Amino acid sequence: MGLFMKEHDIYIGTMLDELNLRFAPSQGKESHFGGILEMVALQKEFKLFKKGRSFKMSCAALNLGARNNEVKNLWQNLLGNLYRHGSNKKGLDGDAAIVDALIKNLASKTPLPVFFTSHDMRGDKANTEVKIIDKSQPIHYLEQDYLTISIPMQPLSAAKQSAAKKAEAKKPAAKKPAAKK
């Protein structure tokens, strides 16, 4: 979504990594406590994710990207616009689908770690949707099942081209001069 992150697109991978570390497979219950087990505990205690609260606001509560306020604010703007995208979950927009998937996963008896990624939204209309994959192994070097959440993105040039096409389509057709009688 070059339109949102602008010249800071290079940080998208870092922002996804921050999410992936917060929801990573657990590495233990004592000195290595964190990842998905910590997220389950935080969800039980604080209900970080709940229907009616945007994914953006839940991420803000997790303080992701706080070392660079400009990047953090652009990233939150990107997340705040996920409601404009559909999802592969019937009846849910992109934002609601993410929140719903996280609520269900964190409440399950065996919560899966969550892997956040992105996909190219250009081309087929289905590419513009947020994709929720309930169980997959997205990391080839880990034999670990994950809940996978993929956010649609495109480079800035494609976003500008799409915006120009929409603007052109909204322009009224030029009127032809009336014929003389």
Summary of the structure (lengths in Angstrom):
residues: 181
radius of gyration: 19.8
end to end distance: 54.0
largest distance: 91.1
contacts: 489
relative contact order: 0.15
helix: 49%
strand: 13%
